[in-house]
Amino acid sequence: FVCEDWNAFSAVHGYDLVFSSFCPGVDGLRSILRMEAMSRGKCCLVSLGNGSGDQLAFDAWAELGHPNLSLLAFDPLFPYHALVDMGRRPEIREFSLVEDVEVAREDMVNALTCYMSMFQDLTGREAQVIERIVSERSRNGYLAWREERTVRVLFWSPGSGIRNGSW
């Protein structure tokens, strides 16, 4: 197994399986071709599909000035159709997960703040917005919701003539 930054990784030989899970690094055709170039067997991409997502985070992003964010870029339907157009025979499987979640208000504020801090430096005002959004949805110090996610698994064998490309 190799775990390394996708953009810095350089393969010296092919791997039996090139696997990506819930990764924004595999976000376009160039990344799909890069996966194929590193594979001598199979490629597999696991990600959210069908509009799955955490509405609380999207509501917070909207209030912080990013109203049109979604997880559609993570949906493997784009690479699926691109692979079909390239003459591959990808397969896609889909399954749903449903979970009832209950989290302490303070823990949710900390988790959401930490998550959003990965993408931008949060100001004090922005941290207050996150705390307000979580507090408005909390009851008796807890936030409860039903989380429904669709997971899609895309797998395929690389085609001929594109392996060992320079990336």
Secondary structure, DSSP 8 states (H G I E B T S, - for coil): -----TTT---SS-EEEEEEES-TTS-SHHHHHHHHHHEEEEEEEEEEETT---HHHHHHHHHTT-TT--SGGG-THHHHHHHHHTT---EEEEEEEEEEEEEEHHHHHHHHHHHHHTTS---HHHHHHHHHHHHHH-BTTEEEEEEEEEEEEEEE---TT-TT---
